[in-house]
Amino acid sequence: MPHRLAILLAALALTLSSTRSICAQPTTGQSTNDRQSSACTDPLPLADYLRLLRASHAAAIHGNQVGLAEVAPALVATTCVALNTDQSAPADNRWL
């Protein structure tokens, strides 16, 4: 089970990095900034998000359910991540 969670967390990190191109393109009739501001109201800095992913990954690898239980609520509550640019990306961690 811990290895399965580690794989899922790695997939989540890859998904987040692939959303850059999706967020960079505005939808019809809507600018990128308008779409991002409506979808992402309070983005978590990318460094903090990566720290949470690494902590949950380490807890999963070591079978540390207590450590994972401490980090998981913060990941689940994260709905948006601020990228290193002026853009943000949606994050859906409810599957945790």
Long-range contacts (C-beta under 8 A, 24 or more apart in sequence): 2-60, 2-61, 2-62, 2-63, 3-60, 3-61, 5-56, 5-60, 5-68, 6-57, 6-60, 6-61, 8-95, 9-53, 9-56, 9-57, 9-60, 10-57, 12-53, 12-93, 13-50, 13-53, 16-49, 16-81, 16-89, 16-91, 19-89, 19-90, 20-83, 20-87, 20-89, 22-89, 23-83, 23-87, 23-88, 23-89, 23-90, 24-87, 32-87, 36-87, 36-88, 39-80, 39-88, 39-90, 40-79, 40-80, 40-82, 40-88, 40-89, 40-90, 41-80, 42-79, 42-80, 43-80, 43-81, 43-82, 43-88, 44-78, 44-80, 44-81, 44-82, 44-91, 45-81, 45-82, 46-81, 46-82, 46-83, 46-84, 49-78, 49-81, 49-91, 52-78, 56-96, 72-96
